[in-house]
Amino acid sequence: MFGTIVTFVQSQDITPPPKDVPPPTPIRLPQCNPQVPDEPEGERPPSLVRFLQQLQRPNELDESHFAALGVHVHTNAPAEDVVPDPSFLPSRSDWDGIDLDEARRRDETFRLPLSNGKLSPEARVYLERRTELSIPNQLAFRTVRRIKPEPGKQPARLGNCYEFFRQLELMAAFWDDTSLPPPSSESQEDNTPPLPPRPGQGGEASATTTTTGAAPESNARSTAGADADANAEAKPKALEQVTYRTNVGSQMPAEFRHNAVAAFVKLVAYDFGCNVVPPRVEPRLQLLSPPSPHPKSKSKSKAAPSPQVASYFPSGCVFLARAPQTREAARAGLVEGPIAAVSARNTTGFASPAEARVDFGRELVAALITAQHRAREGKPERRFGEGKWWATEKRWGGGEGGPIGREVDGDPVVGDKDAGSASSDSEGSQSSSASGSSSSSSGSGGHQQGGGGRTLPIPMRGQPLNKKPRKNLSIYDSYRMVRLPSTTWDRKTRYAAIGKTKGADYDDVFVLSSLFHHFCVLRVRVPNRLLDVLGGEPEDAPAEGESPGRGRSWGKLEMWRSKWFDLFIVEDRLEAMRLLWGMMAWVMRKEEGNGEGEDVAMKNA
């Protein structure tokens, strides 16, 4: 019954190259690599949080803010430097030309115990991912678009990489496939129409020229054809292009890049028991200024501390989290972590250093947000304003409360859920009292004439039939409530610092960054002291040997950035997959004595 539909879907033809295609969007990756000198230059700001809270617009971000944080970036770091322990990285050259039997024999040394009580994926899985990602783009796009393979060839089997290639095929409509050679000038000249023949001087001369020039022209064509056949046999046949760019990259929807990066990350993370999940609460970098003496106070002993100011920097990143171990928790949508942040940005223009600084600031904010979320393990939520009078006591202009606004005049409040029933009851009582006195003057119509010629509505008991009870509070009722600000903690996230080194005073946080059709991995070493300072604690005095006003109590914020991998190029995405595999193996490792994923012995069981 549905056989004709399947045949119709699979029988797609290759479309010719489009004409009048706009010029491609130039790819210029941002270059912002702050470096911390060994000896700090100048005095640092008195308060890091208050200095960051002065930022109002993204273009106000400059090098002084990175210097205040102590950011130090290592660019183009190899995979052995991005992963803290290089032993978790798979070898780079031992996977070419091996079969599944050889891969299974490597499981004894390849598979490692994980923190969720399981073992890391088999070597067979890693070999399959390499094989699937090594498929040329145009062959994969044929399978995605359901185009018949070339005669004598089998269709490419994408397997688990089907979703990744499907998203990459959507991106190929906005970006040129960099795995293909650039179009040569000869092919462009071949597409140009030939010039018309020159008109002859006379009939006989033109006929003589035509007949005498026919034989040399045919010989030249035959010689050129033989040379072309020899070159074709010497060179391998190029793949037939099935996808062409039709738009500019700056107009590509942002979800295309996000979906492609998420599909690429899931190829590795899903086998480790992790997944890319969107946050239910907007990710925010929380900043709380430290309490400080009032600037107008003269004596330090009697100085009243100024109120703490809370602010935040939002981010559009998503998180890589670990799936729970119980089936009930998984069905409830609970996740554990986060493990890393995934930041795919839609910016395509980095002409000025200011734009590069803004993009680097977004990566840095995503890393600090992830570190703050991981530091919530075992801590209760402390909402800003908890226990303060302005979040618990009613106050309207300093008075004891009472009617405000339209409540004073007695007018019905727009959005009040009780206004309709109260007005209907009052009008119904008035109409019922007036009906007894003026019943003789009214006719059999639906309305009655009251005093002054005013028409009274038909009395009704209770609410009208078309008025449904309100399930939530109205806007006015919600405004009248005095309560704390909204929570910033996700109720379905079990915050945990998975993979953090025990006893260390820092946390290695990973950010999976993406721009254009490129991908890179960042490792940020966030000191615990920096998180305490961002949370409102006062900054300590400088360490021994440092002059006052120069040192930082947390040291520096060190970052390792890998090279930018082009997802269109096979070699780049294979190396990116290797780096992702090593990162997941290190983060999900099982440390001795951590107790994660093990059964707990119950007393009196």
Steps between C-alpha positions, in 0.01 A plus 500: 500500500777742596760365260433771244553770763842361594599479137386855445702630796821322399493599133654845523723643234810712529417862438730713285716767665297810584559828325534850643626372835603781739867514599598281796532637851869540584620280786713696743532330837531733801841557652476599865766341720556694823829435675579565866849643555721354767510835679162677507505844345311768687265460792210261483146630568395504867208261432483260208122458517428873518736552207315238293162639602588828331464331161177612339556418132702227328716749312630636833695178558875556468830348605481647850211270591696193390802625691289546813391136475854385424414327171792323335432314172711230333403502132512208256572261784537133399253243623755378755488843668125551480428172683661511848615137475616408147474127579123519450543603135477222240807453287507695178649258245424149625147487360567494128439167330384297801189283504235439763676194640813699567290776658336251736839373613587854612206525742707381795717810492259735321196477728521677835261512798277807511348698785150372418599142581541390138789455262602739227390416142668219315779547252256379235284809562797731455595321178144528367491874572827548314373299204170689482660844535753410228227481235540784246241771532351464154449124541333562836282774351382255235369271773343788689323633191407147386680528169588178323872414515721503196490187282698217651519651850313434822331778698695629797394361837498791740384309808512717812636797302183541293369789710838675490523478122138609467575818693824548308308474173275783615806711577644424155228720349660802674870407507726354231610143557868552579578132444453555125765670287420861415350558155775548243511764232498233226160373604368854500639556149339178378162621618528822296325485157730486192551807290313517164706431180639791308315583179697417178609751238332306216313183428788303345755620753279411789422158355869432437588605852234276644596192304874540547468568877271204570769230507748678732217587740386138523858385558542754779180382667604136481843582648341700783255216568784245524691723743188546712442122517860444609470763773170348616661159536794646690292704745222350717151595404367791706177464690193643338381802696138475610473799737576859407502821695202720420512763779751694705620358830400806700133420427512142626256435787670459835333165571682338205839553664372402844340179371811402305729552801259321733478202261879487477544508880233234551696258281749468787311615810203267464716187531643640824151542648476875436289723279463862390202648686355851474477684832156554651623818669694767315874453567625801692837592645401623847697793640464622860702798614680465834390705803715808540500798737292800400713746307372800703593349837818638657572242769550140400367361826159666471468466124176341382548253214340596172234262365615223270403536135400189304519484120559242232628442147270279289623238256346304215698181558366152562654233720637150466363301796508143628190284492380360836545134586143418603221459248257705707734798510563477127127497427456804721751690287771535766861558397829520690786738453563705297807349337571766238342797324413504129518849352405539132492864398355654185748786460676509163678836500821558696643798319601690815674387821193608700283237330761234575507605866122473526503148354778395738302650787204278411721192517639614833153565645389150393801348677441695823128411498589132469746532788236669717248225426753227580589672827137466618552135588385431855400861565150638563364774281542849643274735312585867497283690749429202725416631850498864387211727593445616144430140390267402785313806632228690318573863441337757278666834542613412849146452632325201648346400170153544362336587169717653230438629150150433372407330824470841665248626241302178505546434128536138388863405452597366160606139538345450845341157519237610758394819323249331268314306768489796740362736238243247384380442856468872573321568174273202558395628842430845358294355217300277735416793729403717209282233339248510786440875476493544126352173381187669369692743283716233338382288216571138427854579366825373642605835663338723756494878533647628826523849641619761258425281197791267570462148358565224752627156390322175566582378852722188513592279788869420529752526220391486135524166323771614261735617778738221597677500835855632475766237563789738555534844653410806302760760417372732770491231769851393411616859523350540847691201637822568692741216438858413412634524146458198276729206562813449291535129582357234272273274702572203276878525514710326760795733515827309531865569419547184292865434421644761736837408645468417867675737737576757229423867553384538139256343256582418138199608294457425129327718239411358158507808279380538142515778239425490127537125425794461738531337841750523786538385861602725788617396845469768766660452841270695734639553854261446789607832647379682188154343537489615863588855396229500232258372766545803727795418722754780552833469327788403724824685543780423252721200563850519644753673281236698307452871529159616625248579230670286235450128569185293460388266775399235240811521283400486135230354276685270261349375173609250235341535156535233233525584133184576306382181328312532171206258514492477120852352489532131588839526670388789722184334623687176570745690720214688665325170573822364652527804725135468604553132582799580722312781673199279576720214621683734740189675634305176546791310655452314826729611778592274784275547798255743342209260551316615188298231328558245778236330712465638851477245781181566697493443874258244640414382151 
